[in-house]
Amino acid sequence: MSDIKTVATRAAYGETLVELGKKRDDFIVLDADLAAATQTGKFKKEFPERFYDCGIAEQNMVSIAAGIASTGKKVFCSTFAMFAAGRAFEQVRNSIGYPHLNVIIGATHAGISVGEDGATHQCNEDIALMRTIPGMTIINPADAVETKLAMEAALQHDGPVYLRFGRLPVPIVFDDDYKFEIGKGVELRAGNDVTIVASGLMVGEALKAHDLLKEKGVNARVINIATIKPLDKDIILKAAMETGAIVTAEEHTVIGGLGSAVAEFLTEEYPVPVLKLGVNDVFGHSGPAVKLLDEFGLRAENIVEKALKAIDIK
């Protein structure tokens, strides 16, 4: 693994903001006193006149973003996922979601892999919260390449977007030819025995699980779902029909996230076993990110176990 390039999606977020800032001048960037951590500080350095630090006042920042967006400007509004989706939920719902404004929420440090910051900062509930807001688009990129493309797409999109980024460096999954489209999943590996549907950090683990399953004679299909809302129902339905069993993998609670979205859809359209891998309705705790992924069962070997069980019961 030492020869595989890894980049944190939050780092790609900061770099892409600068790239986009050089191409277009129709957006503003806001942060809540975390510009170094969220990486928006890179944009601030290049374009200080288009950057505003709102201080440790996330609800106010969201309201400011809404006000700016109402004038016709696009806005990137950034802080940790815990504060963007949690602390400022009411403002996101009423000030951005309800009027359907063009605010892009750049939520960094999502999931258990925040590590040493502990349970108070390990937001495993943000996707569930954002899914309840009508018209909110939710994108959880798998790597730096997808992050850049998702941000470009978000700027072209009409309506609010929740972009979810991680602190931990993750492997590069896609090459420069990858085409990203909001609302479209991508089949990364073919297979007819079981389908692994993954997003974010877990896409890399799903690809490892595919190889481990192949050693056991199991052909697993791997699908990357970056856009959790709206869900690509066509690719999910096709996979359910052709493999008869689904395993979802996400760095998020098993309640209300990717797994729930997939299960809710298939229950009505084409019921097959759907086994969800994620954080099992518990809080996290402080510790090295890599060890926490092991402890909370967010690894390729855990996906393999779920996949074999799904095959047994389909």
VOPAGU-2260 file (C-alpha; in pm, 1 decimal, decimal comma):
REM VOPAGU-2260
SITE   aa  ch    i         X         Y         Z
SITE  MET   A    0       0,0       0,0       0,0
SITE  SER   A    1     298,4     233,5      40,0
SITE  ASP   A    2     308,3     299,6    -337,2
SITE  ILE   A    3     -58,0     405,1    -352,2
SITE  LYS   A    4    -109,0     779,9    -339,6
SITE  THR   A    5    -339,0     898,2     -62,7
SITE  VAL   A    6    -496,9    1241,8     -26,9
SITE  ALA   A    7    -752,0    1366,1     224,8
SITE  THR   A    8   -1068,3    1487,0      54,3
SITE  ARG   A    9   -1059,5    1799,3     274,4
SITE  ALA   A   10    -717,2    1879,8     124,8
SITE  ALA   A   11    -856,6    1836,4    -226,1
SITE  TYR   A   12   -1142,4    2065,6    -125,0
SITE  GLY   A   13    -905,2    2347,7     -33,0
SITE  GLU   A   14    -695,7    2308,9    -346,2
SITE  THR   A   15   -1000,3    2295,2    -572,1
SITE  LEU   A   16   -1147,4    2610,6    -419,7
SITE  VAL   A   17    -837,3    2795,4    -536,4
SITE  GLU   A   18    -853,5    2640,2    -883,8
SITE  LEU   A   19   -1219,1    2732,8    -917,5
SITE  GLY   A   20   -1152,4    3081,3    -783,3
SITE  LYS   A   21    -907,3    3143,7   -1066,0
SITE  LYS   A   22   -1164,9    3036,5   -1324,5
SITE  ARG   A   23   -1469,9    3220,5   -1197,5
SITE  ASP   A   24   -1552,2    3512,1    -971,3
SITE  ASP   A   25   -1917,9    3439,5    -897,8
SITE  PHE   A   26   -1876,7    3268,9    -561,2
SITE  ILE   A   27   -1782,0    3359,7    -203,6
SITE  VAL   A   28   -1623,8    3136,8      61,9
SITE  LEU   A   29   -1723,3    3151,3     429,0
SITE  ASP   A   30   -1566,1    2971,4     723,8
SITE  ALA   A   31   -1623,8    2953,6    1097,7
SITE  ASP   A   32   -1277,3    2998,4    1248,9
SITE  LEU   A   33   -1149,4    2666,6    1110,4
SITE  ALA   A   34    -987,4    2774,2     783,7
SITE  ALA   A   35    -664,9    2584,1     852,4
SITE  ALA   A   36    -848,3    2259,0     926,3
SITE  THR   A   37   -1110,9    2287,3     653,5
SITE  GLN   A   38    -839,7    2401,0     410,7
SITE  THR   A   39   -1037,8    2708,2     303,5
SITE  GLY   A   40    -740,6    2912,7     421,0
SITE  LYS   A   41    -580,2    2838,6      84,1
SITE  PHE   A   42    -861,8    3029,4     -84,7
SITE  LYS   A   43    -833,2    3310,6     169,6
SITE  LYS   A   44    -464,8    3354,2      84,1
SITE  GLU   A   45    -536,9    3380,7    -288,3
SITE  PHE   A   46    -862,9    3574,4    -275,8
SITE  PRO   A   47    -889,2    3760,7      57,9
SITE  GLU   A   48   -1159,3    3991,4     -80,0
SITE  ARG   A   49   -1386,2    3690,6    -146,7
SITE  PHE   A   50   -1336,6    3517,5     187,9
SITE  TYR   A   51   -1512,3    3587,9     519,1
SITE  ASP   A   52   -1430,9    3430,1     854,4
SITE  CYS   A   53   -1753,0    3434,7    1054,6
SITE  GLY   A   54   -1592,2    3323,2    1378,8
SITE  ILE   A   55   -1716,4    3046,9    1605,5
SITE  ALA   A   56   -2076,0    3121,0    1511,5
SITE  GLU   A   57   -2186,4    2852,9    1269,4
SITE  GLN   A   58   -2557,2    2938,9    1274,6
SITE  ASN   A   59   -2474,0    3298,5    1187,9
SITE  MET   A   60   -2242,2    3183,9     910,0
SITE  VAL   A   61   -2519,2    2979,7     750,9
SITE  SER   A   62   -2755,6    3275,7     772,4
SITE  ILE   A   63   -2492,9    3501,1     613,6
SITE  ALA   A   64   -2445,9    3244,6     337,1
SITE  ALA   A   65   -2819,7    3247,8     275,5
SITE  GLY   A   66   -2823,6    3625,3     255,9
SITE  ILE   A   67   -2538,5    3633,6       4,2
SITE  ALA   A   68   -2697,3    3357,3    -204,2
SITE  SER   A   69   -3023,2    3550,3    -217,7
SITE  THR   A   70   -2838,7    3822,6    -412,2
SITE  GLY   A   71   -2739,8    3578,3    -685,4
SITE  LYS   A   72   -2391,9    3478,7    -570,7
SITE  LYS   A   73   -2293,3    3118,1    -512,7
SITE  VAL   A   74   -2152,8    3047,8    -165,7
SITE  PHE   A   75   -1924,3    2779,8     -21,5
SITE  CYS   A   76   -1997,6    2762,8     350,9
SITE  SER   A   77   -1744,9    2556,4     548,9
SITE  THR   A   78   -1693,5    2408,1     892,0
SITE  PHE   A   79   -1674,1    2063,2    1050,7
SITE  ALA   A   80   -1962,3    1830,1     964,9
SITE  MET   A   81   -2068,7    1820,3    1328,9
SITE  PHE   A   82   -2126,4    2194,3    1327,1
SITE  ALA   A   83   -2256,4    2230,2     971,2
SITE  ALA   A   84   -2517,0    1956,3     992,5
SITE  GLY   A   85   -2563,7    1944,8    1369,6
SITE  ARG   A   86   -2527,3    2283,7    1532,8
SITE  ALA   A   87   -2662,1    2479,1    1235,6
SITE  PHE   A   88   -2933,7    2235,3    1127,0
SITE  GLU   A   89   -3223,7    2474,0    1182,9
SITE  GLN   A   90   -3056,1    2749,8     981,6
SITE  VAL   A   91   -2963,4    2507,5     703,1
SITE  ARG   A   92   -3320,6    2382,5     690,0
SITE  ASN   A   93   -3505,7    2713,6     708,0
SITE  SER   A   94   -3262,2    2965,1     558,2
SITE  ILE   A   95   -3103,4    2752,9     282,8
SITE  GLY   A   96   -3322,7    2448,8     223,0
SITE  TYR   A   97   -3667,1    2606,2     237,5
SITE  PRO   A   98   -3589,5    2888,2     -11,7
SITE  HIS   A   99   -3376,9    2644,3    -218,7
SITE  LEU   A  100   -3073,1    2870,5    -230,5
SITE  ASN   A  101   -2743,6    2807,5    -407,3
SITE  VAL   A  102   -2532,7    2742,8    -100,2
SITE  ILE   A  103   -2272,3    2466,3    -106,7
SITE  ILE   A  104   -2198,0    2337,1     242,2
SITE  GLY   A  105   -1839,6    2213,4     256,4
SITE  ALA   A  106   -1853,8    1988,5     563,2
SITE  THR   A  107   -1512,5    1853,7     658,0
SITE  HIS   A  108   -1395,4    1614,4     931,5
SITE  ALA   A  109   -1694,7    1384,4     889,3
SITE  GLY   A  110   -1716,6    1033,0    1029,1
SITE  ILE   A  111   -1527,4     827,9    1284,5
SITE  SER   A  112   -1192,0     892,0    1112,8
SITE  VAL   A  113   -1170,7    1236,7    1272,8
SITE  GLY   A  114    -978,9    1029,5    1526,6
SITE  GLU   A  115    -835,1    1193,6    1835,9
SITE  ASP   A  116   -1094,2    1474,5    1842,7
SITE  GLY   A  117   -1334,7    1219,4    1985,6
SITE  ALA   A  118   -1709,7    1165,8    1999,1
SITE  THR   A  119   -1807,4    1531,7    2011,1
SITE  HIS   A  120   -1646,0    1593,9    1672,3
SITE  GLN   A  121   -1697,6    1254,8    1503,3
SITE  CYS   A  122   -2014,1    1329,2    1310,9
SITE  ASN   A  123   -2169,2    1000,5    1203,9
SITE  GLU   A  124   -2519,5    1141,9    1171,5
SITE  ASP   A  125   -2483,4    1423,4     917,5
SITE  ILE   A  126   -2608,6    1239,2     609,5
SITE  ALA   A  127   -2917,1    1125,5     798,7
SITE  LEU   A  128   -2987,9    1483,8     902,7
SITE  MET   A  129   -2934,1    1632,0     557,7
SITE  ARG   A  130   -3145,5    1363,1     388,4
SITE  THR   A  131   -3450,6    1494,5     571,6
SITE  ILE   A  132   -3425,4    1838,9     410,7
SITE  PRO   A  133   -3633,5    1855,8      91,6
SITE  GLY   A  134   -3428,4    1944,2    -215,9
SITE  MET   A  135   -3090,5    1899,5     -45,4
SITE  THR   A  136   -2833,0    1726,0    -266,5
SITE  ILE   A  137   -2580,7    1516,5     -70,5
SITE  ILE   A  138   -2242,0    1418,7    -214,6
SITE  ASN   A  139   -1981,3    1207,1     -35,3
SITE  PRO   A  140   -1673,1    1184,4    -264,4
SITE  ALA   A  141   -1451,9     877,7    -257,8
SITE  ASP   A  142   -1121,9    1049,5    -332,7
SITE  ALA   A  143    -950,0    1371,5    -437,6
SITE  VAL   A  144   -1039,2    1329,7    -805,0
SITE  GLU   A  145   -1408,2    1287,8    -731,5
SITE  THR   A  146   -1395,0    1577,0    -485,0
SITE  LYS   A  147   -1276,6    1818,0    -752,8
SITE  LEU   A  148   -1538,5    1703,8   -1002,8
SITE  ALA   A  149   -1815,1    1710,5    -742,2
SITE  MET   A  150   -1729,2    2069,1    -649,4
SITE  GLU   A  151   -1739,2    2176,0   -1013,3
SITE  ALA   A  152   -2075,7    2005,6   -1053,3
SITE  ALA   A  153   -2206,6    2165,5    -734,0
SITE  LEU   A  154   -2128,4    2511,5    -871,5
SITE  GLN   A  155   -2334,7    2432,8   -1180,0
SITE  HIS   A  156   -2619,3    2285,3    -976,4
SITE  ASP   A  157   -2935,3    2479,1    -893,1
SITE  GLY   A  158   -3011,3    2444,2    -521,9
SITE  PRO   A  159   -2833,9    2358,0    -196,6
SITE  VAL   A  160   -2559,2    2096,8    -187,6
SITE  TYR   A  161   -2402,8    1920,6     110,1
SITE  LEU   A  162   -2045,8    1810,6      32,2
SITE  ARG   A  163   -1896,4    1566,2     284,0
SITE  PHE   A  164   -1518,4    1550,2     329,4
SITE  GLY   A  165   -1284,1    1355,1     554,1
SITE  ARG   A  166    -972,5    1431,7     754,0
SITE  LEU   A  167    -790,3    1103,3     688,9
SITE  PRO   A  168    -591,8    1064,0     364,2
SITE  VAL   A  169    -757,0     803,9     138,4
SITE  PRO   A  170    -635,9     620,5    -174,8
SITE  ILE   A  171    -692,2     772,3    -517,6
SITE  VAL   A  172    -962,1     558,0    -680,1
SITE  PHE   A  173   -1028,4     739,8   -1005,8
SITE  ASP   A  174    -807,2     853,0   -1292,4
SITE  ASP   A  175    -821,9    1183,2   -1474,9
SITE  ASP   A  176   -1068,5    1045,2   -1731,6
SITE  TYR   A  177   -1339,8     989,2   -1472,0
SITE  LYS   A  178   -1669,5    1160,5   -1548,8
SITE  PHE   A  179   -1875,9    1265,6   -1248,9
SITE  GLU   A  180   -2244,9    1343,3   -1266,7
SITE  ILE   A  181   -2471,6    1437,6    -977,2
SITE  GLY   A  182   -2719,7    1158,1    -912,0
SITE  LYS   A  183   -2523,1     889,9   -1098,8
SITE  GLY   A  184   -2345,1     592,9    -942,4
SITE  VAL   A  185   -2049,7     415,6   -1103,0
SITE  GLU   A  186   -1981,2      43,7   -1130,3
SITE  LEU   A  187   -1615,3      -5,3   -1038,0
SITE  ARG   A  188   -1600,9    -385,1   -1050,8
SITE  ALA   A  189   -1824,8    -636,0   -1227,6
SITE  GLY   A  190   -1974,8    -935,1   -1047,6
SITE  ASN   A  191   -2294,8   -1136,9   -1018,4
SITE  ASP   A  192   -2279,8   -1301,2    -673,3
SITE  VAL   A  193   -2334,0    -996,2    -451,3
SITE  THR   A  194   -2318,5    -617,6    -483,4
SITE  ILE   A  195   -2117,5    -389,3    -255,2
SITE  VAL   A  196   -2250,5     -32,8    -257,7
SITE  ALA   A  197   -2007,2     210,7     -97,0
SITE  SER   A  198   -1944,8     581,8     -56,3
SITE  GLY   A  199   -1665,9     805,3      64,8
SITE  LEU   A  200   -1379,4     647,6     254,5
SITE  MET   A  201   -1540,4     303,3     226,6
SITE  VAL   A  202   -1504,2     284,6    -151,5
SITE  GLY   A  203   -1137,8     199,1    -116,9
SITE  GLU   A  204   -1224,0     -68,4     138,4
SITE  ALA   A  205   -1493,8    -206,9     -93,6
SITE  LEU   A  206   -1237,0    -250,5    -370,1
SITE  LYS   A  207   -1010,6    -438,5    -131,1
SITE  ALA   A  208   -1307,2    -653,7     -27,1
SITE  HIS   A  209   -1372,8    -735,8    -391,1
SITE  ASP   A  210   -1021,6    -879,2    -423,8
SITE  LEU   A  211   -1051,4   -1075,0     -99,2
SITE  LEU   A  212   -1383,4   -1221,0    -209,9
SITE  LYS   A  213   -1238,0   -1314,7    -547,0
SITE  GLU   A  214    -980,0   -1526,4    -365,5
SITE  LYS   A  215   -1274,6   -1712,7    -212,5
SITE  GLY   A  216   -1436,1   -1766,4    -551,1
SITE  VAL   A  217   -1695,5   -1491,9    -504,5
SITE  ASN   A  218   -1753,4   -1237,5    -781,0
SITE  ALA   A  219   -1866,0    -918,8    -613,6
SITE  ARG   A  220   -1994,4    -615,4    -798,3
SITE  VAL   A  221   -1869,7    -285,5    -654,0
SITE  ILE   A  222   -2066,6      34,7    -701,2
SITE  ASN   A  223   -1954,4     381,0    -593,3
SITE  ILE   A  224   -2243,9     600,0    -483,1
SITE  ALA   A  225   -2107,3     949,3    -430,3
SITE  THR   A  226   -2445,2    1118,8    -460,4
SITE  ILE   A  227   -2650,4     979,0    -176,0
SITE  LYS   A  228   -2937,0    1214,6    -251,7
SITE  PRO   A  229   -3071,4    1193,8    -516,6
SITE  LEU   A  230   -2989,0     822,7    -522,4
SITE  ASP   A  231   -2913,0     651,5    -853,8
SITE  LYS   A  232   -3204,2     410,4    -835,8
SITE  ASP   A  233   -3139,8     262,1   -1178,7
SITE  ILE   A  234   -2793,8     128,5   -1096,0
SITE  ILE   A  235   -2915,0      -1,2    -758,7
SITE  LEU   A  236   -3218,3    -176,6    -908,3
SITE  LYS   A  237   -3008,5    -335,9   -1182,6
SITE  ALA   A  238   -2759,1    -464,1    -925,4
SITE  ALA   A  239   -3037,0    -605,9    -706,2
SITE  MET   A  240   -3192,5    -787,1    -999,5
SITE  GLU   A  241   -2866,1    -929,2   -1129,0
SITE  THR   A  242   -2691,3   -1022,1    -801,7
SITE  GLY   A  243   -2981,7   -1074,3    -560,5
SITE  ALA   A  244   -2800,8    -938,5    -254,7
SITE  ILE   A  245   -2665,6    -600,0    -146,3
SITE  VAL   A  246   -2411,0    -489,2     112,4
SITE  THR   A  247   -2380,2    -117,2     183,2
SITE  ALA   A  248   -2063,9      29,7     332,7
SITE  GLU   A  249   -2038,5     379,3     478,2
SITE  GLU   A  250   -1845,8     574,7     740,6
SITE  HIS   A  251   -2170,6     688,3     899,3
SITE  THR   A  252   -2433,3     549,1    1129,8
SITE  VAL   A  253   -2632,8     261,0     981,9
SITE  ILE   A  254   -2942,5     467,3    1062,9
SITE  GLY   A  255   -3052,3     710,9     793,9
SITE  GLY   A  256   -2750,3     709,7     564,0
SITE  LEU   A  257   -2655,7     534,2     240,4
SITE  GLY   A  258   -2769,1     193,8     365,3
SITE  SER   A  259   -3107,0     327,3     467,9
SITE  ALA   A  260   -3152,3     503,7     133,3
SITE  VAL   A  261   -3076,8     183,0     -57,7
SITE  ALA   A  262   -3294,0     -34,2     167,7
SITE  GLU   A  263   -3588,1     207,0     159,2
SITE  PHE   A  264   -3586,4     205,9    -220,3
SITE  LEU   A  265   -3543,1    -169,3    -269,9
SITE  THR   A  266   -3807,4    -258,2     -10,5
SITE  GLU   A  267   -4066,2    -101,9    -238,1
SITE  GLU   A  268   -3921,4    -185,6    -578,8
SITE  TYR   A  269   -3732,2    -516,6    -562,5
SITE  PRO   A  270   -3683,9    -667,2    -216,2
SITE  VAL   A  271   -3351,0    -846,5    -173,0
SITE  PRO   A  272   -3129,9    -886,3     133,6
SITE  VAL   A  273   -2964,6    -552,9     217,1
SITE  LEU   A  274   -2697,3    -577,4     486,5
SITE  LYS   A  275   -2568,6    -244,8     617,5
SITE  LEU   A  276   -2210,2    -188,2     729,8
SITE  GLY   A  277   -2142,9     129,7     923,4
SITE  VAL   A  278   -2129,6     267,8    1275,7
SITE  ASN   A  279   -2378,6      63,2    1476,1
SITE  ASP   A  280   -2583,2     321,7    1667,6
SITE  VAL   A  281   -2303,8     411,2    1907,3
SITE  PHE   A  282   -2092,7     716,5    1975,0
SITE  GLY   A  283   -1727,8     716,7    1879,4
SITE  HIS   A  284   -1436,4     796,8    2108,0
SITE  SER   A  285   -1088,3     941,6    2086,2
SITE  GLY   A  286    -815,6     738,9    1919,4
SITE  PRO   A  287    -594,0     711,2    1609,7
SITE  ALA   A  288    -817,1     717,2    1301,7
SITE  VAL   A  289    -683,7     395,9    1150,8
SITE  LYS   A  290    -733,8     204,2    1474,7
SITE  LEU   A  291   -1086,1     341,8    1508,8
SITE  LEU   A  292   -1174,6     211,6    1163,3
SITE  ASP   A  293   -1055,8    -130,0    1277,5
SITE  GLU   A  294   -1243,0    -109,3    1606,9
SITE  PHE   A  295   -1571,4       2,0    1453,2
SITE  GLY   A  296   -1558,4    -260,3    1180,9
SITE  LEU   A  297   -1510,5     -32,9     882,0
SITE  ARG   A  298   -1263,9    -246,2     695,0
SITE  ALA   A  299   -1251,6    -468,0     385,1
SITE  GLU   A  300   -1258,1    -781,2     600,4
SITE  ASN   A  301   -1583,9    -665,0     759,9
SITE  ILE   A  302   -1735,9    -608,9     416,9
SITE  VAL   A  303   -1632,2    -962,4     319,8
SITE  GLU   A  304   -1813,7   -1104,4     622,0
SITE  LYS   A  305   -2130,3    -913,5     533,2
SITE  ALA   A  306   -2107,1   -1016,6     168,4
SITE  LEU   A  307   -2076,6   -1386,6     250,8
SITE  LYS   A  308   -2372,8   -1360,8     489,3
SITE  ALA   A  309   -2580,1   -1181,2     225,5
SITE  ILE   A  310   -2506,0   -1457,1     -24,8
SITE  ASP   A  311   -2610,1   -1721,7     228,1
SITE  ILE   A  312   -2950,6   -1566,9     289,5
SITE  LYS   A  313   -3045,5   -1448,1     -59,6
